[in-house]
Amino acid sequence: MSINITSRHVAITDAIKAHVYAKLAGVLQEYPQVEHAHVVLDTQKFRHIVEVTIQAKNHVRLEAQDVSDDMYKSIDQVVDKVDRQLRKSREKRTNHKGSRRRIKLADFEQTLAQVP
């Protein structure tokens, strides 16, 4: 899994970069299907905008954006949004192969014999 950080109209400090990596790596560690994350940090006047795009297996693409007056606050809030979206995506996935498997006739007869 790779995390790319891009900035628009703002210089990225090492502290901001470390904060983004720490927060996202902590969340994405629970989701092994994630392949790539792209973070865009932007500043417009007094608004700090953080956009995150997550690319995962099985054509899953999640996007989240947050705006606030503090860059760290925006990062924390957008990571929470991404975590909720990933959790919801994982809960929606179903296994379509079916849980019922063929059993041998002998095993079936044994289970019938055990039933009173």
Backbone torsions as a table, in degrees:
resi	resn	phi	psi	omega
1	MET	NA	134.2	179.0
2	SER	-120.6	147.5	178.2
3	ILE	-121.9	118.4	177.2
4	ASN	-107.2	138.9	178.8
5	ILE	-119.7	129.9	177.4
6	THR	-123.8	143.8	178.6
7	SER	-122.1	146.7	174.8
8	ARG	-128.1	123.8	175.6
9	HIS	61.6	21.3	178.6
10	VAL	-151.8	145.1	176.1
11	ALA	-88.9	133.8	-179.7
12	ILE	-87.7	120.9	175.7
13	THR	-89.2	164.8	178.5
14	ASP	-64.7	-32.3	179.4
15	ALA	-66.3	-43.1	178.8
16	ILE	-65.8	-43.1	179.7
17	LYS	-61.7	-43.3	179.2
18	ALA	-65.4	-37.7	179.4
19	HIS	-65.1	-42.9	178.9
20	VAL	-63.3	-47.6	-179.5
21	TYR	-62.4	-42.3	-178.6
22	ALA	-64.0	-46.3	-178.0
23	LYS	-67.6	-49.1	-176.6
24	LEU	-69.2	-40.2	-179.6
25	ALA	-63.6	-36.6	178.0
26	GLY	-63.8	-39.9	-179.3
27	VAL	-76.6	-45.5	-174.4
28	LEU	-73.7	-14.1	177.8
29	GLN	-64.2	-30.2	-179.6
30	GLU	-78.1	-12.4	-175.8
31	TYR	-121.2	90.9	-176.3
32	PRO	-70.1	-13.1	-178.9
33	GLN	-77.7	-9.8	-179.7
34	VAL	-73.2	129.1	-179.2
35	GLU	-101.5	-36.6	-170.7
36	HIS	-152.4	142.7	174.7
37	ALA	-131.9	136.1	179.7
38	HIS	-125.3	124.4	-178.0
39	VAL	-114.7	130.5	177.7
40	VAL	-117.8	121.7	177.9
41	LEU	-105.1	129.5	-175.3
42	ASP	-138.2	147.7	175.5
43	THR	-129.5	128.0	175.6
44	GLN	-131.2	109.8	-173.3
45	LYS	54.5	-110.2	-178.7
46	PHE	-107.4	10.0	-179.6
47	ARG	-99.2	133.2	176.5
48	HIS	-108.9	118.4	-174.2
49	ILE	-112.7	130.9	176.8
50	VAL	-124.7	126.6	177.3
51	GLU	-119.4	135.2	178.7
52	VAL	-126.3	132.8	175.5
53	THR	-122.8	125.5	-178.5
54	ILE	-112.8	130.8	174.9
55	GLN	-114.1	125.7	-178.6
56	ALA	-128.0	175.6	179.6
57	LYS	-66.1	163.4	178.7
58	ASN	61.1	36.8	174.5
59	HIS	59.7	35.9	177.2
60	VAL	-93.4	124.4	178.5
61	ARG	-133.4	121.9	-178.3
62	LEU	-118.9	142.0	178.8
63	GLU	-132.5	141.5	177.4
64	ALA	-144.3	147.6	-179.7
65	GLN	-142.4	144.8	176.8
66	ASP	-145.1	146.4	-179.5
67	VAL	-128.5	132.3	174.6
68	SER	-155.2	-174.7	-178.5
69	ASP	-91.5	-1.5	179.8
70	ASP	-133.7	134.4	-177.0
71	MET	-65.1	-42.4	-179.1
72	TYR	-64.9	-38.6	177.6
73	LYS	-64.1	-41.6	178.1
74	SER	-63.4	-41.2	179.3
75	ILE	-62.5	-46.4	-179.2
76	ASP	-61.5	-43.0	-177.7
77	GLN	-69.1	-39.2	-179.2
78	VAL	-70.9	-33.1	176.8
79	VAL	-67.1	-36.9	175.1
80	ASP	-63.6	-40.7	177.8
81	LYS	-63.2	-43.1	179.7
82	VAL	-63.6	-40.7	178.9
83	ASP	-61.1	-44.1	178.2
84	ARG	-62.9	-42.2	-179.5
85	GLN	-66.0	-41.3	179.1
86	LEU	-65.9	-40.6	178.7
87	ARG	-63.6	-43.2	179.2
88	LYS	-65.0	-40.2	178.9
89	SER	-63.6	-41.3	-179.9
90	ARG	-68.0	-36.4	-179.8
91	GLU	-72.0	-27.8	-179.0
92	LYS	-77.5	-24.8	-178.3
93	ARG	-67.1	137.3	178.7
94	THR	-127.2	157.5	176.7
95	ASN	-94.5	116.3	-176.5
96	HIS	-93.9	4.8	-179.4
97	LYS	-80.6	-13.8	177.0
98	GLY	89.4	142.3	-178.8
99	SER	-92.1	-15.7	-178.6
100	ARG	-85.9	130.2	179.2
101	ARG	-118.2	158.5	176.5
102	ARG	-69.9	140.3	175.4
103	ILE	-118.4	158.1	-179.3
104	LYS	-70.6	151.1	-179.3
105	LEU	-62.4	-36.8	180.0
106	ALA	-64.2	-40.5	178.3
107	ASP	-66.2	-38.3	178.1
108	PHE	-64.3	-42.4	178.5
109	GLU	-65.0	-34.7	177.9
110	GLN	-66.7	-40.8	179.3
111	THR	-67.2	-35.0	176.5
112	LEU	-68.2	-36.6	-179.3
113	ALA	-69.0	-29.5	-178.5
114	GLN	-78.6	-22.5	-179.2
115	VAL	-73.4	126.0	-178.9
116	PRO	-72.4	NA	NA
